[in-house]
Amino acid sequence: MIFPLLSTITVSHYLAVGAVMFVTGVLCMATKRNALGILMGIELVLNGANINFIAFGSPYLRSESLGLDGQLIALFVIVLAAAEAAVALAIALNFYNNHSTIDVDRADELKG
Amino acid sequence: MMLLAAFPLYDFLFMLFAIMACGFAVGVLFSTNIVRMAFYLVISLGSTAGLFFLAGAEFVGAMQLMIYVGGTMVLLIFGVMLTAQERFISLQASGRDWILGLIAGSALLLLLLNAAFSVPKWTADRPTDTLAVDQSKTATPLGLALAGVRADKLGADEKLQPGMSGYLLPFVIVSIHLLIVLIGAAYMARTKRKQVVTNPEPTGGSAD
């Protein structure tokens, strides 16, 4: 794995960065108990996906790239991530108001 | 000047931003303090914007800085501040969760890295060796594409021309979606006059 890291920067290097951010985001979602930590994990996952879109859409990295479509989809992802963060934060604040805790392990009222 | 031309500026900047983005993402994962996690996330997202600039997507990079680092992170930090009581600053998951998560995560990471470097087209040398930021002018074509006109595909296939290639409808849908989401978020997060605590919790979360 070290050898390709030392060659010229290509799409694969962007994909590797995206993969690392994706996996750290998934692990954040799995291991954090604070609801806002889970939200940060989601942001990391969306950013990892965005890096892939930008890399595949870049005409400077590939001769036959996605073109502008990659950047447009990345823009839509950014907007939807902002909307999702607003709603998730509202839910977290509501949860905090009702239960006076932010620990997601305490959200077990629906548990059978 | 010769020395400057020989220095691989693109590779150096990419490595700098990539290491910052990945390193602070790992910092978000392993930090236990929620305030530090928010700060590390700001740096990681900012470095991602640098990667976008390097890939020639300067408008998306600017939007990343403005919307994510400027907007979403302020929202998150306000959330942290509004809920930051002493016992919620550092909530820890159990060791069993960490071990399971790390095993699954490293397996997924190995798989993704292997896939990223295994396609020969993706590891082929890039066509130009210049800094992409010099020449990228993507803001106008992006704006036109959001208005339904693909200025970059004017000479493309005839079948794609009528209405198929623009992004006007997704743009309108996402605008309405954002409006409704903001109204809903403001409605849900409003302060209530009387706070009813039905089930008072004991202080301090248990670890399992």
Contacts between the chains, C-beta under 8 A, distances in Angstrom:
chain1	res1	chain2	res2	distance
A	1	B	113	6.6
A	1	B	117	7.5
A	4	B	117	5.1
A	4	B	123	6.5
A	7	B	123	7.7
A	8	B	11	7.0
A	8	B	125	5.5
A	8	B	126	6.8
A	9	B	10	6.3
A	9	B	11	5.2
A	9	B	14	4.7
A	9	B	126	7.3
A	10	B	122	6.4
A	10	B	123	5.3
A	10	B	124	6.7
A	10	B	125	6.8
A	10	B	126	6.0
A	11	B	122	4.3
A	11	B	123	7.6
A	12	B	116	4.9
A	12	B	117	5.0
A	12	B	119	7.6
A	12	B	122	4.7
A	12	B	123	4.9
A	13	B	14	6.7
A	13	B	18	7.0
A	14	B	51	6.9
A	14	B	55	6.8
A	15	B	112	7.7
A	15	B	115	7.9
A	15	B	116	3.7
A	15	B	122	6.8
A	16	B	18	7.9
A	16	B	113	5.7
A	16	B	116	5.1
A	16	B	117	7.3
A	17	B	18	4.7
A	17	B	21	6.0
A	17	B	22	6.0
A	17	B	51	6.7
A	19	B	109	6.2
A	19	B	112	3.6
A	19	B	113	5.7
A	19	B	116	6.0
A	20	B	22	4.4
A	20	B	25	6.6
A	20	B	26	7.7
A	20	B	109	6.8
A	21	B	21	6.5
A	21	B	22	6.7
A	21	B	25	5.0
A	21	B	44	7.4
A	21	B	48	7.5
A	22	B	112	7.0
A	23	B	105	5.0
A	23	B	106	7.9
A	23	B	108	5.4
A	23	B	109	4.4
A	23	B	112	7.0
A	24	B	22	7.8
A	24	B	25	4.3
A	24	B	26	5.6
A	24	B	28	6.7
A	24	B	29	4.7
A	24	B	105	7.8
A	25	B	25	7.3
A	26	B	105	6.4
A	26	B	108	7.0
A	27	B	29	5.4
A	27	B	101	5.1
A	27	B	102	7.2
A	27	B	105	4.5
A	28	B	28	6.2
A	28	B	29	5.3
A	30	B	97	7.0
A	30	B	101	4.5
A	30	B	104	7.8
A	30	B	105	7.8
A	31	B	29	7.5
A	31	B	93	4.5
A	31	B	97	5.5
A	31	B	98	5.9
A	31	B	101	4.9
A	32	B	91	7.5
A	32	B	93	6.9
A	33	B	91	4.1
A	33	B	92	7.2
A	33	B	93	5.6
A	33	B	205	7.2
A	34	B	34	5.4
A	34	B	88	6.3
A	34	B	91	5.0
A	36	B	34	6.1
A	36	B	38	7.8
A	36	B	76	6.4
A	36	B	79	5.3
A	36	B	80	5.7
A	36	B	83	7.0
A	37	B	34	6.3
A	37	B	37	6.1
A	37	B	91	7.8
A	39	B	76	6.5
A	39	B	79	7.6
A	40	B	28	5.9
A	40	B	37	5.8
A	40	B	38	7.0
A	40	B	41	5.1
A	40	B	76	6.8
A	41	B	28	7.8
A	43	B	41	6.5
A	43	B	45	7.2
A	43	B	68	7.4
A	43	B	72	6.8
A	43	B	76	7.8
A	44	B	25	5.5
A	44	B	28	6.6
A	44	B	41	7.2
A	44	B	44	7.1
A	47	B	44	7.6
A	47	B	45	6.2
A	47	B	48	5.2
A	47	B	68	7.7
A	50	B	48	7.3
A	50	B	52	8.0
A	50	B	60	7.9
A	50	B	64	7.7
A	51	B	48	6.4
A	51	B	51	6.1
A	51	B	52	7.9
A	54	B	51	7.4
A	54	B	52	5.3
A	54	B	55	4.9
A	54	B	57	4.9
A	54	B	60	6.3
A	55	B	55	5.9
A	57	B	55	7.9
A	57	B	57	7.0
A	58	B	55	4.0
A	58	B	56	5.0
A	58	B	57	6.7
A	58	B	132	6.9
A	59	B	56	6.5
A	59	B	127	7.9
A	60	B	55	6.7
A	60	B	56	4.7
A	60	B	126	6.2
A	60	B	127	7.3
A	60	B	128	5.7
A	60	B	130	7.5
A	60	B	132	3.9
A	60	B	136	8.0
A	61	B	55	6.3
A	61	B	126	4.9
A	62	B	121	7.6
A	62	B	122	7.8
A	62	B	124	7.9
A	62	B	126	7.2
A	62	B	127	7.5
A	63	B	127	4.6
A	67	B	152	6.1
A	67	B	153	7.5
A	68	B	138	7.0
A	68	B	141	5.6
A	68	B	142	6.4
A	68	B	145	5.7
A	68	B	150	7.4
A	68	B	152	5.2
A	70	B	57	7.8
A	71	B	57	4.9
A	71	B	59	7.1
A	71	B	60	5.1
A	71	B	138	6.3
A	71	B	142	6.2
A	72	B	142	6.5
A	72	B	145	5.8
A	72	B	146	7.3
A	72	B	167	5.5
A	74	B	52	7.9
A	74	B	57	7.1
A	74	B	60	5.1
A	75	B	59	7.9
A	75	B	60	6.0
A	75	B	63	6.2
A	75	B	142	7.1
A	75	B	146	8.0
A	76	B	170	6.4
A	76	B	174	6.0
A	78	B	60	7.5
A	78	B	63	5.8
A	78	B	64	6.4
A	78	B	67	5.4
A	78	B	68	6.6
A	79	B	67	7.3
A	79	B	174	5.5
A	79	B	178	6.3
A	80	B	174	6.9
A	80	B	177	7.6
A	81	B	68	7.3
A	81	B	72	6.8
A	82	B	67	5.4
A	82	B	68	7.6
A	82	B	71	6.1
A	82	B	72	5.3
A	82	B	178	7.6
A	83	B	177	6.4
A	83	B	178	5.3
A	83	B	181	4.1
A	83	B	182	7.6
A	85	B	72	4.7
A	85	B	75	5.7
A	85	B	76	6.7
A	86	B	75	6.4
A	86	B	181	6.0
A	86	B	182	6.2
A	86	B	185	4.2
A	87	B	181	5.7
A	87	B	184	6.5
A	87	B	185	5.2
A	87	B	188	7.6
A	89	B	75	5.6
A	89	B	76	7.0
A	89	B	78	7.8
A	89	B	79	4.7
A	89	B	185	7.2
A	89	B	189	7.1
A	90	B	184	7.4
A	90	B	185	4.1
A	90	B	186	7.6
A	90	B	188	4.0
A	90	B	189	3.9
A	91	B	188	6.6
A	92	B	79	6.1
A	92	B	83	7.1
A	93	B	79	6.8
A	93	B	82	6.3
A	93	B	83	7.3
A	93	B	188	7.8
A	93	B	189	4.8
A	94	B	188	5.4
A	94	B	189	6.6
A	96	B	82	7.4
A	96	B	83	5.0
A	97	B	191	8.0
A	97	B	192	6.5
A	97	B	195	6.3
A	98	B	196	7.8
A	98	B	197	7.9
A	98	B	198	7.9
A	99	B	199	7.5
A	99	B	201	6.7
A	100	B	197	6.3
A	100	B	200	7.8
A	100	B	201	6.4
A	101	B	88	7.1
A	101	B	201	5.6
A	101	B	205	7.4
A	102	B	83	4.6
A	102	B	88	4.8
A	102	B	91	8.0
A	103	B	88	6.8
A	103	B	91	5.7
A	103	B	205	4.8
A	105	B	205	6.9
A	106	B	201	6.6
A	106	B	205	7.1
